[in-house]
Amino acid sequence: MEIHYDVCGLPSGTPYRGRVRLTPVKKGSAKPKPLMISFKDQVDGMATRREQELNLASTKPGTYTLELSVADSKGRERTRMQRVLVKR
């Protein structure tokens, strides 16, 4: 799966770190284990478009919550969440 996102408002060359978490939407008391990846990058202008790959090979079909967090070195963080449907 390719995740496309924008990092805006930071000066060119500013490093940031990101995290993607894919969590199954389950009903019941069992807490599902999320698929997580972390990455580091830097912006190349005031509005930087990036993409991040997420390997779904071990992921079962179903509904998931996809969460993307991006933070800079000053502790400013933005998080976005979206429901996604994985099919085979």
Order of alpha helices (4+ residues) and beta strands (2+ residues): beta-beta-beta-beta-beta-beta
